[in-house]
Amino acid sequence: MHPHSHKPDFPAPADHAAAERLIGDFSSLGGAPAAFAGTPDGRALLESLGGNAPYLADLACREAGTLLACMAEGPDATLDAVLGAVRALPPATARATLAAALRQAKRRAALCIALADIGGLWPLERITRGLSDLAEYALRAATDHLLLSLHQAGKITLPYPETPSRACGFVALALGKLGAFELNYSSDIDLVLLFDPAAPPYDDEATGVMARFARDLTALLAARDEGGYVFRVDLRLRPDPSATPPVVALPTAYAYYEAHGRTWERAAFSKARPIAGDIALGDEFLAHIRPFIWRKYLDFAAISDIHEMKRQIDAQTSGHGLLGFDVKRGRGGIREIEFIVQTLGLVWGGTEPALRIPATLEALPAMARAKHLPERAARALAADYRVLRQVEHRLQMIADRQTHALPTTHESLESFITFLGDPDFKRGFPRLLARVHGHFAAFFGAALPAGPETSFDPGLEGPPPERFSAALTGLGYGDARHIAERLRAWNSGTIPALRAERARELLAGLLPGLLHALAGQPEPDKTFGHFDMLLSRQRAGVQLLSLFQRNPALLRRLAAVLGASPALADYLAEDSQALEALLVPAARFAKPKPVLRRQLAEARDLEQATAITRRFVRQEEFHISVATLEGRMDADEAGRHRTALAEAAITALLPRVLAAHKARHGALRGGRFAVVVLGKAGAAEMLAGSDLDLMMIYDHAPGVEAPSAYFVRACHAFTGALTARGPEGPLYHVDMRLRPSGNQGPVAVSLAAFRRYHATESWTWERLALTRARVIAATPGFAPLVRAAIDEALTRPADAATIKADTSAMRERLARELPPQGLFDVKTRTGGMMEVVFIAQALQLIHGPATPALLHPNTAAAFKALKMAGIITPADAETLIGAEQLWRAIQGINRITGLSERATHPPAAMLGPLLRATATFDLDMLTAKMDESGQSVRACFNRLIANN
């Protein structure tokens, strides 16, 4: 941007005498500089530099050409020229010449970037990116030079001396602000230097050679001479810096991070990127330690670790009020915002790769979009971060000092405020700090509120203390002695999850709230038993208990789940990590495909992809079930979400299965493959534990021999992936009996055979089932052909009387063979789900040939279309849609809670969710509603289908 394209508002000079001296010194250069100094913007700029920042004033005189170039051509073009000169430095440049060129580039770039910053021409991201680019190109130039020097000295043997970094077996990793492209004016550059001792350039003496390399690199960049310095280098973030050489061998680094890496090192490496040397080697290293940085499971223990780091920083930070305040480490400063972002990244980045964002200003809105941070808080933190970084930059511009502290005297603070150009600083900045710290405290300070002042000490042995028994009885527990025994076992550390002292400390803080939460369920002792089982089966407890400490509401929700659903309690005992699904925002779940796609990006093969998919589905199934129990999701929404989840799994796995099949058996000319779902999956009405009713259809080029066996094997491979058992059980149970000819037919059918069968041979029941068919995954271009074939089958002219007679006969046969088992067998009872679905399917088959728009896989949608077409009355549509929703709501809760179809008096913990889902107040009201709906559906069936 040209500087005169607008009027920059340069800060006024705090030192007018210094400003005049700079103008005089600059004018004394003669010619164009003097003319420039006389322009309004030019004079204001020089006054700002001379009266506020001695370091920049010196640069303006020393690098006058850069100043003029910025004003004439704009800072973007000027900086590009400076960086281009650094990139063009030959590795064979003499060291003294290289050092001088790098220091000159630093001076010119610093001046150029400062002018764009002070003049308000660049946003913060562009400023820090410019500084980071300079550091990167300088480091690459120094690395190439030093590698070539070692090669020429016979210390190493480079495979490509003309491009020293290529396959050199050495890499510099940038961490911290350089890794995130967030350097400030006086930043150190945090580097981890690695080399592969097994790479061709190195021999047995390589460790000593590379140690000298590191010393030379540090001196080349950090030594200060008459030209200044380039960047200070900090190598202390390497593995165990007190015991390792400055350039660490790869095997040592791998062993360290696999066994000893700590949370602060994970935070540091969350910003890591290879910056110089063998970039491919750096990428390989970071990929190898990815499980260390980004944990497979949510890591809420990291929150307390990082909070403790901040507490230690606070203890070392001095400064009262604004005088001497540290804008980086102080309360409400830069570090608090960075800690929030880094912690969220560590917690969620393992399961959501899209949140592995090093840059603070990019990460904040991403965390808000993912619902892990309130949007308003993210916006406020981003705005405050910009102000804090601007203050930090102004402090460092004054004298090129690595400082983050405001001036310590009132006079110097006033001068700084003038340089900053913010007359409201004394009043506004403390408010900003308080605002930032409020967000920090809210994020790190969440903890489960303590229970009332009641003793929950069970004693060491024998009968529990009277006070303990009275407290538990008052909460509603019946067996205080048993609970005392279990609490003693917990406190003894004999349970694997509670062997660590930290875990027992967390549990002690959680215990009052935990016992109150469990007591809030209809059967507290059973609920306590389920929690005890969950805790006893864990190998480690710090993560789980940190999760509860950080999310008090989660513990209360867990208690409700344990009380209402033994099946979910058992699942949680086997896999407590499923609790993480409760923390995932519901809004995210509406689109599972992109979430699963991101998780599968790191899958190495089909087996790993299947395992990732299986775990994802199980966690999201748990999320849906809990939301249903809590009344936050109705039957329709749950059905849509479960179906979308199944579609995500199928569409993710099919191409991987076909690719593996092709690699093993070769390609088949013109081969195409489609997966069709029917039943509840086809209707988007899936329940917990629903099977997948599938049909596989294929096609191939004319003249291809023996294609059937090829596609049958592909089908078996695909269903094998869906049904393969893992720790969580199979991904899905698969039912393929709805394919042409049922169990007597091949598991995969050709498109031509499908058309022939449904044109001449299919039974009425098969065509009824086909009304719920949907193509959800296929090789490119094949889905429309399969959909057209299904539509042809459904719109085949048929005799209405025959369809009604066959449907009625099926209903009567099923009534004889599958009589209702009890009150909650809502599928086969009179007027139950079976009759509702038969009505929708039969009417679609009868009227679909004339009006294809009536064909809808979803039952409620089909009834609405039939009503709009005048085929059923609005009253019948209302009756049938209401009954279908009622039956599905009951089925959904029963599947989740394990309520038997034969039950007559459901346990209180199960009855509550059932009443919520059906909008009834008690069991009598629910029973009456079920009877009324059943009778109304039977009347509709008799009138519309049986013609009675």
N, C-alpha and C positions, 0 to 999 in steps of 0.2 A: 504494500500500500504506500502510495506517495505521501510524504509527511504533510504536504500542503493541501491534501484532498479534504482536510478538515482543520479545525483549530485545536491542537492539543492543549490541554489545561495543565501546563507544567507547574509543579509545586513552587511556591515562592521561595526565595533564598532565606535561610535562617541567618547566614553570615554574609551581609551585604559587601563587606570589604573583600572577603574571599571571592565573591562573585565578580566584583570589579577587576580584581587581579587576573582572574581567568580570562575575562573579556579582553583585557589589555594584552595578556600573554598570547592569546589566540590571534588578536588583531595584528600583533607584531610580526606574525608570519607573513603578512602582506597578501595582496592579490585577492583571490576569491574568498579565502577565509575571512578577511576583514569585511568584505561585502556581505558575506553570509551573516557575520555577527551583527550587522546592522539591521537585519530583517526582524520584524516583530517576533515571529516564532523562534528565530535563531537566538535573539537576545534573551528571550525568556528561558530557552533551553540552557544556554550557557550560564545564566544566573542560577538556575536550579542546580546544575552540576557544581558550579564553583562555590555556591553558598550553602550546600548541603552535604556533598559527598567528595571529600578530598581525593579519594581513590579514583573516582570517575573523572574528576577534574584533571588529574594527572594523565589518565588515559586519553582524554580529549586532546591534550596538547601533544602527547607522545604519538598518538595514532590519529592525527588530524585528517588524514585521507579517508579513514573509515568513517569519521564523523560526517565529512562532506558527502561521501558516497551514500550514507544513510539518508541524508536530507535530500539528495538529488535523485536517488534511485529507489529509495525505500529500504527498510531493514531486511525484508525477505530476500531481495536480490543480493544485498550486501552479505548477509550471513551465508547464503548459498555459495557465494564466491569464496568466502573464507573456508568453509567446510570442504569445498571442492579442491582447494589448494592442499588441504591436509590429506585428503584421499589420494591425491596424485603424488605424494612423496614416495620416491622409490625406496625399497627396503635397503638398497646398498648405499643410501645417503650416509655421509660421515656422521658419527654420533653427535659431535658438537653442532654441526649444521642442523641435524634433525632436532636436537634439543632447542636450538634457537628458533627454528620454524614453528615448533609446537607452542613455545611460550608466546611468540608473536600472535599465533592463531588464537590463543587463549585471550590475549589482551583485546584483540580486534573483536572477537565474538562477544566477550563480556561487555564491551562498550556498545556494540550494536544491539544486543539483547536488552541492555539497560535502557537505551534510548527508546526502544519500542515499548518497554515496560512503563517507564516514567511518563511517556507521552500517551499512554493508554491505547496504543495501536494493536497490541497483542493481548489475547486472554492468557490466563495462567497456564493452560495446557500448552500453548505455543511457546511460552517462555521456558518452561521446564523441559519441553522437548528439544528446544534449541541447545540448552546447556547439556542435556543428555547426549544428543547427537555429537556435540563437540567431544565429550569424554569418550564416546564409543570410537570415533574415528581416530582420536589421538592414541587410544589404547591399541587399536589395530595397527597403526603405523609403528608404534613402539614395539609391539609383539613381533611383527614381521621383521623389523630391523634386528632385534636381538636373536631371533631364531636363525636368521641368515648368518649373523656373526658367529654363533656357535657352530653352525655348519662349516663355515669357512675356516674356523679354528680347529676343525676335526673333532669337536666334542660330541656332536650328534651328526647323523646322516639323513638329511631331508630327502624324501622321494622326489620333491618338485622344488628345487631351490629358487626357481624363478617366481614361484608363488609360495612363499615359505609356509603359510598356514595350512595349505592343502595337505590333508592326511598327515599332519605333523604329530598327532598323538598327544597334543597339549591343548587345553582349552581354558579360557578365563570366563568364569561365570559372574555375571553382574547380579548383585542382590540389592536389597534396600531401595533407595530412591532411584539409583541408576537402573536397576532392574525394571522399575515401574515407569521409567521415563519421567521422573519427578525431581530431578536434581535442582537444588537451589544454588545461589551464587557462590557459596563457600562450602559446598558439600564435600566431604570425603567421598571417594568412590569405594564401595564395599565389594571386594572381589574374593572369590574362592578359585584358586589356581589348582588344576588337576592335570596329571599326565598318566598315560598308559605305559607302564614299564615294559610291557610285552610288545609294544609297537616297534616297527623296524628302526625308527631313528635312534633308539636308546640302547645302551649296554649296561653292564653291571655298575658303572659309575654314575648312572643317570641321576640318582637322588642328589648327589652333591652338585652336579652340573646344573640341575634345575633350581637348586637353592641359590646358586650364584645368579641364575637368570632372574629370579624373583627380586634379589637385591638390586640388580641393574635396572629392572623395570621400575621399581619404586624410586630409585634415584633419578631415572630419566624423566619421570612424571612429576615427582614431588619435591626434588631438590630446588631450593630457591637461589637464584643468582640475579645479576643485574637486569635480566629480562623478566623476572618474576618466577612463577612456577606454573605448572599445568593443572594438576589435581593432586591432592593428598590421597594416598592409597592406604586402605585399611584391610588387612588380611586376617583379622581376628575372628571372622565368622567361619573360618575353616574348621573341620572336625578337630576337636581337642587341641586348640592352638598352642597350649603350653607343652604338648608332647609330640607334635607333628611338625615336619619341615614346612616351609612356606608354600611349596608346591607338593600337594599330597598325591600319592599313588592311588590309582582307581581302586584296587582291591581294599586298601585301607579305608577309603571313603565309603565303599559299599558296606563293609563290615560294621563301620561305626553307625551309619544311619539305620541299618537293619537291627542293631542291638541297643544303641545308646542314645539315639536322637531324642531331643527334648522339645517341648512345645514351642519355646522361643525360636528354636532352629526350624521348626516347621513353618512358623510365621515368616522367618527370614526367607526360606526357600519358596514360599508362596509367590514371591516376586522375582524368582531367579530366571535368568535367560542366558544362553551362551552369547558372548559379545565379541570375543576375539579368539584367534587360533582356529582349532579344528571344530567348527560349529556342529558338524554331524556327531562328533564324539560327545559334545555337550548335550545335544538333544537326546542321545542314547542314554547318557547318565541320568538326566532328569526323568526320562521315561522309566528307568529302572527303579529310582527311589520315589516314584509317584505314590505308591501305597503308603510310604512314610509320611509324605506331605499331606495327601488327601486320603483320609481314612475312609474305609468302606462303609462304616456306620457313622451316624451322627455323633459328634464328639463334644458333648457339653462339658466334659471335664476340662476342656481347653479354656472355657470361660473363666473358671476359677484360677487357672494357671496364669492367664494373661492379666486378670485383675490383680493377682499378687505381684506380678511384674510392675504394674502401674503403682501399686502401693509402695513398693521399694523405691521407685523413682520419686514419688511424692516426698518420701522421707529424706531424700538427698537434695531436694529442690528448695532453694531459699528465695526470699523476696516477699515483701509485704506490700500489698496494694500494687500500684503500677510500677513504682520505682524498683528496677531490677527484676521485674517479672519475666520469667522464662516462657516465651510464647510457644515453645516446642513442648517442654516437659511439664509446665505448670498446670494447675487445675483449670480445666476448660480450654487447654491449648491444643496444638496440632496433634500431639501424640494421642490424645483421648479420641479424636475422630478416627485416626488411623487404627487405633486398637479396636474400635467398634467394627470397622470394615474388615480388618484382618480376622477378627474372631468369627464374624459371620461367614467369611470365606472358609475358614478352617472347619467350622461346624457343618456347613451345607455343601461345600465344594466337592466332598467325596461322592455325594449322591447326585449332585447337580453340577456337572462339569461346566455349564455355561456361566456359573458364578465364580469361576477361577479367574478373577480379574485383578491384576496387580494395581492398576491405577485407581486412586481413591475416588476421583471425580467420575470415573466410569462405573465403579463398583456401586456407589450409592444408589443411583437410579435403578440399577439392575437388581439390587436387594429389595428395593421398593416394589418393582414389577413382580418379583417372586414372592411378595407378601411377607418377607422376613424382617422388614423394617417399615414403619408407617411412612406413607408417601410424604406427608407433611414434614416429618422429622428428617427424611432424606433430603428434601429440598432445603430445609433450614441448615442442616449440617454442611451441605455443599456450599451454600452462600457464605457461611461463617468460615469454612475452610479457605475459601478464596481470600477473605479479608486477613485471616491469620497468616497465610503464605505471603501476602503482600507486605504485611508488617515485617515478617521475617526477612524478606528480600531487601526492604529498605534498610534494615539494621545492618545487613551484610554489605550493602553498597557503599556505606559510609567510608569504611577503611579496609574492605576486603578481609574482614575477620570472621572466623567461624563462630559467630555468636548468635544467640537466640534471646538474649536478655535485653529488656528495655533499659534505657539509661538510668543511672542510679542517683542522679541529682535532678532537682526540679528544673534548673536552667537547661541542662542538656536534654531533658524530656521535652521541654517546650520547643527547643530547636528541632528535635526529631519530629514532633507533631507538625511543625511547619513543613518539613520535608515530605511527610506523609500526605499532607494536603487535606487533613480531616480535622477541622476545628472542633468537632463534637467528640473527639477521640476520648477525652477523659471521662465523659459520661457514657458514651456508647460502647466503648470497648469492655468495661466491666460487665455490662449487660450481656454482651456477646459471650464472654467467658462463663458467666453464670448459666446462660442458655445451653452452651455446649456441655458444661459439666452436668446440667440437669439431664440431658439425653444420655450421657455416659453413666450417671448414677442409675437412671431408670433401666438401662440395658444390663449393667453388671450387678445391680443391687437387688434383683428379684430373689426372694427367698420365701419358703413356705412359712406362713405365720404360725407362731407358736400357739399351742393349745392353751386352755385355761390353766391356772395354777393348780395342777393336779399331779400327784406323784405317780409316775408309771414305772417305778423301780420294782422289779419283780423279786428282789432279794437274791441271795446266792443259792439257797437250797431249801427243801421242805415246802410247806404250804406258803403261798404268797402272803405278803404283809396285808393286814386288814385294810389299810388305806388303798392299796393297789386293787384288791378285790372289789371294794366299794366303788372305786372310780370306774372300773370296767362294767360292773353291774349297772351303774348309773348311766353308762353309755348304751346299754342294751345287750352286752355280751352275756352269754349264759355259762361259759366254762372258763372262769378266770384262771383256774389251776393249769389247764392245758396251755393257755396263752402265756402264762408265766414261764412254763417249761420251754416254750419255743423262744421267748425273748431271751432267756438265759443261754439257750443254744446260739442265738444270734450274737449275744455279747461275748461269748467265749471264743469266738473266732474259728470255731470248728467248721462252719459253713464256708465253702470255697469263696463265695462272693464277699464274705466279711472277714477274711484273714488279714487284709490290709488295715492298718490303724486308721488311715484316711477314710476308708469305707465305714468303719464303726463310728467315727466322728460324724460323718454325714448322716448316718442312720439315727444317731442320738438326737441330732437337731430336727430330724424329720418325724420322730416317733409320735409326739403328741398330735400333730396334724394327721399323720397316717392312721392312728387308731380312731380319731374322730371321723375321718373320711370313710373308713371301712364300716364303722358303726352306723353310718348314715344309710346303709342298705337294709332291706327287709330282713335278711338273715345274716347278722354280723359275724357269727362264728364260722359259717361256711365261707363267707367272703374272706375272712382272715385266713382260713385254711388255703384258699386259692392263692392269696398273696404269698403265704409262706412257701407254697409249692413253687411259685414263680421265682422267689428269691433263692430257694434252696438249689434250684437247677442251674443257676448262673455260675460261670467260672470266675467272673470278676464283678465286683459291685460298684466300683467308683463311678463308672460311666452311667449305670442305671440310676444310682442315687443322685448323681449330679443332675441328671435329666429331671428328676422330681424336684430337686432343690430349685432348679432354674425355672420350672414350669409348675407352680402350685396347682393350677387348674387341671393339669394333666393327671395328677394323683387322684383328684376327686372323680375325674372321668374314668380313670382306671378302676376305681372302686365300683362304680356303677356297672362297668363291663364285667368285672369279676363276679358281681352279685347276680347279674341277669343271665349270663351266658357261660355255662360250664365249657362249652366247646371252644369259645374264644379264650377262656381262662387256660385251658389245656394248650392251646396254640401259643399263647403268650409264654407259658412256662417252658415250652420248647424253644421259643424264639422271641426273647424279650425285645429284640431290635425292631420287631413289628410295631412297637409303641411309637417309633419314629414317624410312622404314617399319620399319627394323630397330630403331629406338628406341621405337617405339610398343608399349606392353605388349600381349602376346598376349591377355590377358584382355579388353582393349577390343575386339579384333577379333571376338570372339564375337557382338557385336551391332553390325554395321556400319550398320544403318538409322538409328539416332539420330545416329551420328557424321556420316554423310553429310548427314542432314537439317540438322544445325547448320551444316555447311560451305555448304550451298546456301541458307541463309537470306539470304546477301548477294548471290545471283545476281540480276542485273538483268533478264535475258531468257533465252530458251531456249538460245541459243548459248553464253552464259556458263555456264548450268547444265550443259550437255553437256560443256563443257571441264572444269569442276570435277569432274564425275562420272568422266570419262575418266581424269583424273589420279589421283583417289582410288582407282579400281579398279586402275590400273597399280601404284601403290605397294603396295597391299594384296596384289596378286598376287605381287609381288616378296617381300613378307614371308612369304607362305605357301610360296613356292618355297624360300626359304632355310631356313625352319623344317623343311621336308621333307628338304632336303639334310643338315641337321644332325641329323636323327633326332628332333627335338622334336615332330614332328607326323606321325602315321601316315596311311595312304591314306584311311581313313574320315574322320578329322577334317579333312584337307585338302579332301576332297570336299564335306563339309558347309559348311566355311568359304567355299570358292569359290562354292558354290551360293547361300549366304546373301548373298554379295557381289553376285552377278548379280541376285538378287531385289531387293536394296537399290537397285541402279542402275535396274532396270525400274520399280519402284514409285515411284521419285523422278521419273523422266522422263515416264512415261505421262500423269499429270495436266497436266504443263506442255505436252506435245505437243498434247493434246486441247484445252487452253485456247487455244493459238496457232491450232490448226485451226478452232476455233469462231470466233475473232476474224476469221479470214480468210474462212471460208466460211459463217458463220452457224450457228445451232443447228438441229438436226434433232429434231422432236418425238418424244419418247420414246426418243431415241437412247442406246444403251448399248454398251459396248465392253469386251472382255476379252482378256487375253494369257495363252495357255496354253503352258507349256513341256513338252517331251518329252525323250526321250533321256537323256543323263547329267545335264542340268540338272533334268529331271523326277525322276530317281532320287536327286538330291543326291549325285552321284558325279563332279562335274566335275573335269577334269584341267587342267593348264596348257595354255592355248591352245584349250580346248574351244570348238566352235561352240555357238551357242544354237539349238536346234531349237524353232522357234516356230510357233504356230497362232493366228490372230486370228479371234475370233468376235464378231459384233455382233447387235444387235436394235433394233427401232424400233416406233413406234406403228402400229397398222393404218391403211392408207390413205395412208401417206407415199409420195410418188412418187420414183423414181430414188434409193433410198438406197444402192444398191450402189456407185455411183461415189463418193459422199460418204465411205463407209467405206474404200474402196480407197485414196483419197487420204490418209485418216487413217493407214492402215496403212503406206503408203509414207513418210509423214512420221515415223512412229515408228521404222521400221527405218532410215530415213535418219539419225536421231539416234543410233541404236546403232552404225551403221557409219561415221559421219562420221570422217574421218581428222584427227588432230591430230599434234603433234610426237611423241606416244607411239604413233602408229598409231591404228587404230579402237578403239572401246570393245569391241566384240565382232564376230565374224563371225556372220552370221545364215543359217540354213538353214531354208527353209520347205517342203521337199519332202514333209514328213510330213502336210501339210494334205490335206483331202479332194480326191481326184483328182490329187494331186501337182502337178507343174509345169503340168498342163493345166487346173487349177482356178483360181479367183480367189484372190488373196492374202489376202482377208478373206472369210469365209463367214458367212452369217446363221445364227442359232441354229436356225431351222426347217430350213434346208437341211442343216445338220450332222446333225440328228436323222434326216431322211429318208435321207440318204446312208448313215449307219451302221445304219439299220434294214433297208435293202434292198440296197445296192450295194457296201459296203466289202469289200475283200479281206482275207484272213486276215492278211497281213503288216501291213496298216494297223491292224487291231485289236490285233495283237501290240504294235505301237508305242504304241498308245493306253493300254496298261497302265501306262505311265510318265508319263502326262499329269497335270499339276497346273495349276490356275488360280493365278497368282501376282499378278496385277494386274487390276483391273476398276473400272469406274465403280460408284458405290455401289449395293449390292443386287443386282448382276448376277452375281457370282461363284457364289452357291449354285445359280442356274439352270443355269449352264454346267457346274458340277460334277455336277449331277443328270443332265444330258444325256450326259456322259461315262460316268457309271455305267450309264445305260440302255444305251449302246452295248456296254459291257463285260459286262453281264449278259444280253445277248440270247442266248437258247438257241442252242446250236451243237452240231454233231455232233463228238464227241471224235475219231473216226477221221479225219474231214476235217481237223481242226486238226493232228493229228499228222502226217498225210500231207503237208499243205501245208508244215508246219515242216520236215520231213525233206527235202522237195524243195528248199526254199530253202537249207537247209544244203548240200546236194549241189551246187546250182548255184553258190553262192558259193565253194565249195571249188574248183570248176573255173575260175571266172572270176578269183578272187583267191587264188591259192595263196600259202602263207607265203613271205615274202621272206628270212627268215633266223632265227637262233636267237631273237632278241628280238621277232619278230613274234607277240606273244602273243594277238592278236585272232583271226587266222585259222588258227593252227596247230591240229593235232589236239587236241581237248579244250580249246581256248582260250576266250577271253572270249565269243566269239560263241555258242558252244554252251552255255555257262553261262547266258547271258541268254535264249537261246531256250527252255531248259528252264523257267526261271521264268515266262516270258511265256505259253508254251503251257499249262502246268498251271493258271495263273490263268484263262485263257480257258475251259478245259474245266470247271473246278470253281467258278469265280466265280459263274455264274448261280444255283447252289444255295446257295453260301456267300459272299456279298459281302464278308465280313470278310477273305477271303483276298487281296483286291485291295490290293497295296502297291506304289507306284512304285519303292521301294528294293529292290534285288535280294536283299540279305541278309535284310531284313525279310520279303520274300515267302517265302523258303525257310523261315524260322522259323515263319511262319504255316502253311505247307504241312505242316511236321513236326508242329505242334500238332494239325492236323486229321487226322493219320494218313495223309496222301496220299503222303508220302515218309518213309522210315525215318530215324531219328536219324543213322545212319551216312552215308546219302546227303546229308542236310542238312549235316553236318560237312564232308564232302568238297567239296560245291559251294560252301559259304560260304568255306571255306579257299582253294579255287582262285580264286574271284572276287577275294578280297582279294590273293592273290599276283599275279594278272595285273594288277590295278589298281595295286599297288605298283610293279611293273616298268614299266608304262606311265607312271606318274607321274614316276618318276626319269628315264626315257628322254626324256620331253618336256622336263624341266627341263635336263638335261645335254646334250641333243642327240645322245644315243647312237643310232646307226643300228640299225634293225631287222636289218640284214644283218651286224652286227658279230659276230665270233666271239671276239675277245680285247679287251674294253673297256680303254681307257686306265686307268691306276691311279687317277687323280683321279676318274674316273666310276665305277669299280668299287666304291670305298669306300662311297659313298652307296647304291649298289644292294644291296650285301651287308647294310648296316644295315637297309634297308627290308624285306628279305626274311628277316631273321634267319638268314643263312647265313654261313659262314666264308671260303669261297673260291669261285672260279668253278666248280670241279668239283662242289661240294656244291649250288650253285645250279642247275646244269644237271640234276643228278639229281633235284632237287626239282621242277623244271619238267616233266621227263619223267614222273615219277610222277603229278603232278597232272593232266597232260594225258591220260594213259591212264585214270585214274579217272573223269574227266569224260566221256570218250568212252564208257566203259562205262555210266555213268548215262544218257547221251543215248540210247544204243542200247536200253537197257532201258525207260526211261520214255517216250520219244518215238517212236523208230523201231520199237519192239516187236520188236527182234532178240534 
